[in-house]
Amino acid sequence: MRQGERQIDAGGVPLRPGPGLHVAVTLAVALVCLVAGLLMPIMEVSNLWIFHGSYSIVDGVRILVETGDILIAVILTAFSIVMPMVKIGVLLLLWQRLRAGSLTSSRLPAVFEAIGKWSMLDVFVVAVVVVVAKASALADAGIGPAVFPFTVAVVLMFYCTRKIRRALADKPPVAPHAGG
């Protein structure tokens, strides 16, 4: 096929190409933002103006494990570290299959959209801790710089999920293969 020609299905209907290269680049940027958001301080705490500390999400998981709060550490790890990494990997795989012309199910991006709202769980937890600390006369807390790249990563993943889901929805149905 020469450049500029459009692929046509068996019924003569032009096929739309899969999501463009910008989706893969956007997912790569989301991965960089996610890693930055996980490693940079997400919360800054001071106690009686003597103790000052900054904590990343990874630091928070480590501290939770050290203090015996394993269940909370597992939940935070699952929703803030593992799920976003897996989501980026699966979205890249779906993007590659769409670009190669392979047909895939549109269910997976729909599931990602449904559970994607939980990706901001740790930002919510930080907000609650900051409010509680500010209400205390002994401690003060503030949101750290990691909130910004982490939020950007979540938004970029949502955007790519929508683009891939739309590309999957635009694909014409495949006729079942007749055995023979």
Backbone bond lengths (Angstrom), bond angles and torsions (degrees), N, CA, C in turn:
res aa  C-N    CA-C-N  psi(-1)  N-CA   C-N-CA  omega(-1)  CA-C   N-CA-C  phi
1 M - - - 1.441 - - 1.527 108.36 -
2 R 1.302 116.20 133.36 1.460 121.05 179.23 1.525 110.46 -84.47
3 Q 1.337 113.60 156.30 1.452 118.70 179.52 1.522 109.79 -61.65
4 G 1.319 116.25 138.64 1.453 120.89 179.46 1.519 112.77 95.93
5 E 1.348 117.97 -19.73 1.447 120.23 177.47 1.515 109.08 -79.40
6 R 1.327 116.00 147.48 1.456 120.63 179.81 1.512 109.66 -101.80
7 Q 1.336 115.98 142.31 1.448 119.96 174.83 1.522 108.67 -72.63
8 I 1.335 115.26 145.91 1.456 121.04 -178.28 1.519 108.04 -127.25
9 D 1.359 115.96 136.49 1.460 118.46 178.72 1.528 109.76 -79.62
10 A 1.337 116.10 -178.91 1.465 121.33 -175.86 1.520 112.47 -61.18
11 G 1.331 117.94 -26.09 1.464 121.27 179.90 1.520 113.54 -89.74
12 G 1.316 117.96 5.45 1.456 121.22 179.26 1.524 113.99 84.27
13 V 1.326 117.42 9.46 1.465 121.39 -179.34 1.525 108.53 -89.65
14 P 1.339 117.79 128.33 1.466 119.54 178.87 1.527 110.89 -63.43
15 L 1.331 115.67 136.17 1.449 121.46 177.73 1.521 109.50 -88.28
16 R 1.309 115.91 139.08 1.468 120.27 175.44 1.520 107.80 -82.87
17 P 1.315 117.92 138.13 1.468 119.15 177.02 1.522 110.02 -66.75
18 G 1.330 116.05 159.14 1.462 121.08 177.92 1.513 110.25 -67.76
19 P 1.319 115.80 -179.67 1.460 119.33 -179.65 1.525 110.91 -58.99
20 G 1.319 115.88 143.11 1.454 121.39 -174.88 1.515 114.27 -71.31
21 L 1.316 114.02 176.69 1.457 122.23 -179.74 1.527 111.37 -59.39
22 H 1.329 116.35 -27.26 1.465 118.85 -179.63 1.527 112.55 -59.88
23 V 1.332 117.58 -26.28 1.463 120.02 178.18 1.535 109.89 -67.18
24 A 1.325 117.33 -44.38 1.475 120.31 178.77 1.529 110.56 -64.85
25 V 1.328 116.91 -41.26 1.464 120.51 178.56 1.535 109.93 -64.44
26 T 1.323 116.41 -41.74 1.460 120.79 178.66 1.524 110.93 -62.99
27 L 1.342 116.92 -40.14 1.461 120.12 177.28 1.534 111.40 -66.04
28 A 1.330 117.27 -36.29 1.466 120.42 176.76 1.534 110.12 -64.79
29 V 1.330 117.03 -42.05 1.463 120.98 177.14 1.530 109.57 -64.34
30 A 1.336 116.91 -39.71 1.468 120.75 177.82 1.523 110.75 -61.30
31 L 1.333 117.25 -39.67 1.459 120.86 179.00 1.535 110.80 -64.40
32 V 1.323 116.74 -44.27 1.470 120.72 178.38 1.532 109.85 -61.88
33 C 1.330 116.60 -44.59 1.469 120.33 178.95 1.523 111.16 -64.43
34 L 1.328 117.11 -39.03 1.460 120.84 179.09 1.525 110.93 -62.58
35 V 1.322 116.60 -47.67 1.470 120.29 179.88 1.532 109.81 -61.72
36 A 1.325 116.88 -43.80 1.470 120.16 177.61 1.526 110.21 -61.31
37 G 1.324 116.69 -43.21 1.454 120.97 179.94 1.521 113.31 -64.97
38 L 1.331 116.32 -29.74 1.464 120.25 179.06 1.522 112.41 -79.13
39 L 1.337 117.28 -30.63 1.466 121.50 -174.14 1.524 114.48 -98.17
40 M 1.331 116.85 -25.87 1.467 119.99 179.41 1.531 109.83 -77.60
41 P 1.326 117.42 159.02 1.471 119.31 177.57 1.533 111.43 -63.61
42 I 1.327 115.81 127.50 1.466 120.27 177.84 1.526 110.17 -100.88
43 M 1.359 115.36 -17.12 1.451 119.59 179.94 1.526 109.12 -145.43
44 E 1.326 114.54 137.50 1.465 120.99 177.00 1.520 107.81 -118.59
45 V 1.339 115.35 126.25 1.461 120.80 -174.06 1.524 109.58 -122.77
46 S 1.323 115.68 140.44 1.463 120.45 171.26 1.526 106.94 -132.48
47 N 1.332 114.55 145.49 1.455 120.78 -176.84 1.520 108.10 -127.46
48 L 1.321 117.68 113.04 1.466 123.38 -179.90 1.533 112.16 54.42
49 W 1.281 117.97 32.20 1.459 124.77 178.15 1.520 112.69 58.20
50 I 1.322 117.72 11.83 1.468 121.90 179.02 1.517 109.74 -102.75
51 F 1.312 116.11 -51.62 1.460 121.95 -177.65 1.520 109.51 -94.99
52 H 1.314 115.98 129.76 1.462 121.41 174.76 1.520 107.68 -129.97
53 G 1.310 116.78 134.85 1.458 119.79 178.63 1.514 111.32 -151.67
54 S 1.317 114.00 151.08 1.463 121.30 175.84 1.518 107.76 -120.61
55 Y 1.325 115.86 139.33 1.457 120.38 -176.14 1.521 110.99 -130.81
56 S 1.323 114.89 131.66 1.463 120.66 173.55 1.519 108.61 -91.00
57 I 1.320 116.54 173.23 1.459 120.50 176.15 1.525 109.63 -62.78
58 V 1.326 116.46 -41.29 1.466 120.57 178.58 1.535 110.02 -63.25
59 D 1.336 117.51 -41.90 1.467 120.75 175.62 1.528 110.47 -60.17
60 G 1.322 116.10 -42.38 1.459 120.53 -179.63 1.520 112.11 -61.01
61 V 1.326 116.83 -42.53 1.467 120.66 177.83 1.530 109.71 -63.05
62 R 1.322 116.31 -45.14 1.472 120.48 179.83 1.525 110.98 -60.30
63 I 1.321 117.54 -45.00 1.466 121.78 179.77 1.527 110.76 -64.48
64 L 1.324 117.16 -41.05 1.464 120.14 178.21 1.530 111.29 -61.58
65 V 1.340 116.41 -41.37 1.469 119.67 177.80 1.527 110.10 -65.05
66 E 1.335 116.84 -44.65 1.468 121.00 -178.74 1.528 112.60 -62.79
67 T 1.328 116.82 -31.77 1.468 120.28 -178.85 1.525 112.36 -92.18
68 G 1.335 117.19 3.13 1.455 120.61 175.62 1.519 115.56 88.59
69 D 1.308 118.06 5.37 1.466 121.39 178.40 1.528 109.93 -88.23
70 I 1.331 114.78 64.19 1.464 121.58 -173.03 1.520 112.06 -64.52
71 L 1.334 117.83 -43.22 1.466 120.57 -177.70 1.530 111.12 -60.61
72 I 1.322 116.55 -45.54 1.470 119.95 179.13 1.525 109.90 -65.19
73 A 1.336 117.12 -39.18 1.465 120.84 178.03 1.528 110.80 -62.48
74 V 1.322 116.92 -41.26 1.469 120.83 179.33 1.527 110.47 -65.85
75 I 1.326 117.11 -43.60 1.473 120.26 179.28 1.520 110.57 -63.08
76 L 1.328 116.73 -45.77 1.467 120.74 179.47 1.525 110.86 -63.07
77 T 1.331 117.09 -42.48 1.469 121.08 178.32 1.524 110.84 -63.47
78 A 1.326 116.86 -44.72 1.465 120.54 -178.00 1.520 111.77 -62.42
79 F 1.338 116.75 -48.73 1.459 119.65 -173.60 1.521 114.39 -85.03
80 S 1.328 118.09 -23.63 1.462 119.74 -175.44 1.521 113.70 -104.38
81 I 1.328 117.95 -23.42 1.457 120.22 -176.37 1.530 111.01 -116.69
82 V 1.334 116.28 -59.84 1.472 120.42 -173.18 1.525 111.96 -67.18
83 M 1.335 117.02 -53.42 1.465 119.20 -175.73 1.533 112.92 -59.23
84 P 1.324 120.17 -46.28 1.464 118.33 178.64 1.538 113.13 -63.23
85 M 1.343 117.15 -37.97 1.475 119.96 178.24 1.530 110.85 -64.76
86 V 1.327 116.21 -45.49 1.468 120.56 178.39 1.526 109.99 -63.08
87 K 1.322 116.31 -41.53 1.463 120.50 -179.58 1.527 110.77 -60.18
88 I 1.318 117.47 -44.90 1.468 120.25 178.80 1.525 110.07 -62.98
89 G 1.324 117.62 -43.85 1.464 120.90 179.20 1.523 112.71 -61.72
90 V 1.321 117.00 -45.40 1.467 120.55 -179.61 1.529 110.54 -68.34
91 L 1.326 117.64 -39.30 1.465 119.70 177.27 1.531 111.18 -62.93
92 L 1.330 117.28 -39.26 1.469 119.66 176.03 1.530 111.09 -63.84
93 L 1.318 116.75 -39.56 1.464 121.00 177.36 1.529 110.94 -64.51
94 L 1.325 117.20 -46.04 1.465 120.40 177.08 1.525 110.99 -60.92
95 W 1.346 116.44 -42.59 1.466 120.76 179.18 1.532 109.87 -59.87
96 Q 1.339 116.50 -45.31 1.467 120.64 -179.17 1.518 110.59 -63.15
97 R 1.321 118.21 -42.16 1.469 120.98 179.50 1.519 111.76 -66.05
98 L 1.319 116.75 -38.94 1.462 119.87 177.25 1.530 111.07 -65.16
99 R 1.324 116.63 -41.64 1.469 120.59 178.92 1.525 111.18 -65.24
100 A 1.347 116.25 -31.88 1.462 120.81 -179.79 1.531 111.63 -81.92
101 G 1.328 116.86 -8.07 1.456 119.91 179.95 1.513 114.00 90.92
102 S 1.320 117.86 3.05 1.462 120.71 177.46 1.522 108.81 -74.12
103 L 1.297 116.10 140.86 1.456 119.88 177.37 1.516 109.09 -90.02
104 T 1.322 115.66 137.60 1.455 121.07 177.45 1.519 108.84 -134.00
105 S 1.302 116.21 167.29 1.454 121.74 -179.87 1.525 110.84 -73.44
106 S 1.313 116.12 145.79 1.466 119.37 176.21 1.521 111.07 -91.18
107 R 1.324 117.98 5.47 1.469 120.94 -179.49 1.518 112.60 -71.74
108 L 1.322 117.54 -39.39 1.459 120.20 -174.95 1.527 112.77 -61.65
109 P 1.338 119.84 -48.18 1.467 117.78 176.17 1.530 112.78 -60.99
110 A 1.330 117.66 -32.36 1.467 120.25 177.66 1.530 110.10 -65.64
111 V 1.327 116.83 -40.14 1.464 120.88 176.86 1.528 109.51 -63.76
112 F 1.351 117.01 -42.46 1.469 120.53 178.68 1.522 111.17 -60.11
113 E 1.334 116.91 -40.87 1.456 119.39 178.89 1.520 110.65 -62.48
114 A 1.339 116.54 -40.33 1.463 120.90 -178.23 1.523 111.62 -66.68
115 I 1.336 117.53 -43.21 1.465 119.53 -177.85 1.526 112.54 -89.57
116 G 1.318 117.43 -9.43 1.462 121.14 -178.43 1.514 113.42 -62.04
117 K 1.316 115.94 -26.20 1.458 119.34 179.30 1.526 111.33 -63.13
118 W 1.327 116.88 -26.19 1.457 121.09 179.31 1.525 111.74 -75.54
119 S 1.332 118.14 -11.37 1.459 121.02 -179.81 1.523 112.05 -64.20
120 M 1.298 117.18 -20.16 1.459 120.91 179.71 1.528 111.35 -94.84
121 L 1.326 117.24 12.71 1.462 121.42 -178.01 1.526 111.56 -55.72
122 D 1.325 117.17 -45.79 1.460 118.82 -176.83 1.516 112.21 -68.79
123 V 1.324 117.88 -32.29 1.464 120.19 176.55 1.530 109.10 -64.97
124 F 1.329 116.47 -38.70 1.455 121.00 176.46 1.533 110.53 -63.50
125 V 1.325 116.65 -45.06 1.466 121.07 179.39 1.528 110.14 -60.52
126 V 1.335 117.22 -43.66 1.466 120.66 177.80 1.523 110.12 -60.61
127 A 1.321 117.51 -42.42 1.464 120.75 179.77 1.530 110.74 -61.00
128 V 1.332 116.46 -42.84 1.468 120.10 178.59 1.530 110.58 -63.51
129 V 1.335 117.59 -44.86 1.467 121.23 179.89 1.527 110.42 -62.12
130 V 1.331 117.51 -41.02 1.467 121.23 179.39 1.523 109.98 -62.83
131 V 1.332 117.19 -43.55 1.474 120.40 179.75 1.523 110.42 -63.77
132 V 1.340 117.15 -44.16 1.464 120.83 179.33 1.524 110.56 -63.45
133 A 1.334 116.98 -43.71 1.464 120.41 -179.60 1.525 111.29 -64.87
134 K 1.314 117.20 -39.16 1.463 120.34 179.22 1.529 111.09 -67.97
135 A 1.332 116.82 -28.52 1.459 120.54 178.61 1.527 111.14 -75.04
136 S 1.326 116.62 -21.36 1.465 121.16 179.39 1.525 109.21 -83.28
137 A 1.306 115.10 142.48 1.466 119.15 178.66 1.528 111.25 -80.16
138 L 1.344 117.74 -12.39 1.460 120.85 -174.38 1.521 114.09 -97.40
139 A 1.305 117.67 -17.51 1.463 119.34 -174.70 1.527 110.25 -138.16
140 D 1.308 114.22 159.19 1.455 120.90 175.47 1.525 107.67 -138.24
141 A 1.301 116.74 144.47 1.461 120.76 179.97 1.521 109.32 -140.64
142 G 1.294 114.66 151.95 1.455 120.38 177.95 1.514 110.27 -141.64
143 I 1.289 114.83 159.57 1.462 120.48 178.94 1.517 108.40 -76.61
144 G 1.331 116.05 133.99 1.457 122.00 -179.16 1.514 112.76 -88.83
145 P 1.314 116.87 175.58 1.465 121.93 -176.25 1.534 114.50 -67.12
146 A 1.325 118.86 -16.63 1.471 120.90 -178.40 1.515 112.85 -67.29
147 V 1.328 117.36 -20.37 1.464 119.89 -179.24 1.530 110.33 -59.25
148 F 1.308 117.09 -36.68 1.463 119.92 -175.45 1.534 112.51 -69.60
149 P 1.345 120.47 -54.27 1.465 117.75 178.88 1.533 112.81 -65.35
150 F 1.346 117.19 -33.23 1.457 119.01 178.69 1.522 110.46 -64.93
151 T 1.318 116.98 -43.05 1.470 121.24 178.31 1.524 110.52 -64.68
152 V 1.325 117.44 -41.26 1.470 120.62 177.14 1.529 110.20 -60.44
153 A 1.321 117.48 -42.51 1.466 121.16 178.87 1.522 110.86 -59.84
154 V 1.323 117.36 -44.63 1.470 121.33 179.96 1.529 110.46 -62.69
155 V 1.321 116.94 -44.96 1.469 121.00 -179.35 1.538 110.52 -64.81
156 L 1.339 117.74 -42.87 1.465 120.65 179.48 1.530 111.49 -64.78
157 M 1.335 117.40 -39.16 1.465 120.08 177.08 1.527 110.62 -64.72
158 F 1.319 116.97 -39.86 1.462 120.86 177.51 1.532 109.88 -61.79
159 Y 1.332 116.89 -45.29 1.464 121.80 178.59 1.536 111.04 -58.72
160 C 1.323 116.79 -47.73 1.470 120.36 -178.78 1.525 111.52 -66.53
161 T 1.324 116.80 -37.01 1.461 120.39 176.50 1.521 110.12 -60.34
162 R 1.310 116.85 -44.39 1.477 121.36 178.97 1.525 111.14 -63.68
163 K 1.336 117.31 -43.40 1.465 120.67 -179.79 1.528 110.64 -62.53
164 I 1.325 116.88 -44.94 1.461 120.65 -178.97 1.522 110.27 -68.88
165 R 1.319 117.29 -41.08 1.467 120.14 178.04 1.523 110.73 -61.53
166 R 1.320 116.94 -42.16 1.464 120.85 178.76 1.526 110.87 -64.44
167 A 1.337 116.87 -41.17 1.471 119.97 178.56 1.525 110.97 -64.56
168 L 1.326 116.84 -38.18 1.463 120.01 177.37 1.522 111.05 -67.26
169 A 1.329 117.15 -38.63 1.462 121.05 179.82 1.527 111.28 -68.20
170 D 1.333 117.38 -29.36 1.462 121.60 -179.43 1.519 113.20 -78.75
171 K 1.326 117.64 -13.82 1.464 119.97 -178.94 1.516 109.42 -71.10
172 P 1.345 116.68 137.54 1.461 118.58 178.27 1.530 110.18 -70.55
173 P 1.347 116.57 148.75 1.469 118.78 179.61 1.527 110.95 -63.99
174 V 1.318 115.09 149.05 1.456 120.63 -179.93 1.521 108.60 -96.62
175 A 1.339 116.28 131.62 1.453 120.43 177.69 1.517 108.69 -69.41
176 P 1.352 116.95 141.05 1.463 118.36 178.77 1.506 110.98 -61.39
177 H 1.333 115.75 143.27 1.442 121.56 -178.80 1.523 109.52 -75.88
178 A 1.320 115.87 124.78 1.462 120.78 -179.94 1.527 108.48 -80.27
179 G 1.308 116.14 127.62 1.464 120.33 178.97 1.513 110.30 -73.10
180 G 1.299 116.25 148.67 1.424 112.83 -176.73 1.399 115.04 -160.03
